[in-house]
Amino acid sequence: MTIEPLPVPRWPACRDPGRDLLVVAVDTPDSAMRDVARRLVRAVLREILGPLEFVSRPGQAIRPVNRESPVGISVSHENECSLVAVNFSGPVGVDLLRLPDRPDWQAEIPALAETYLGPGDAREIAGRPSHERVACFARAWTRHEARLKCRGLGLEEWGAALEELLSPCRVRPLLLPAGYVGAVATLRVAEIPAL
């Protein structure tokens, strides 16, 4: 089954208070230093969330101050672009990857795929022609990271137990500018198995 990519508009052209899931791109500096990107993202979140207060600390997921709030928040940064996902009715995870332009990077793909994505994705990636492997890996990686974030988990090696925890997540690819790949994952609160 093919899942249609979700268009990702640039902020602020996308304000639509009637949607439960909102994913927006925020233009940020072309720098690996994240301070400015974090400030820009937090400003966008304040505009989106209005009076809803959130906790934001570098290295930790952004979350509403009120732990009973159903609002899920997820952020991903790359040079020149950050993604902000807000799900007003439950958990959300978003991931963004700028396709690397280093030729030596392809050599790392088989080990990364086998270790973190599992045998299915590793076979899929390995079966692609060499010129398609980086993009195929990036799509699989962002799907995986989005699911991990949706479940509140950090990066860990693939295993059957992890796959079971991630299985309730519904993932959509994101329609992004050339050179970027991304995905967003959501789930209903009723579908959340115990961690």
PyMOL commands that set and color helices and strands:
alter all, ss='L'
color gray80, all
select helices_A, chain A and resi 35-49+103-117+119-126+130-150+160-166+189-191
alter helices_A, ss='H'
color red, helices_A
select strands_A, chain A and resi 6-7+21-27+54-55+63-64+72-78+81-87+92-98+170-175+180-186
alter strands_A, ss='S'
color yellow, strands_A
deselect
rebuild
show_as cartoon
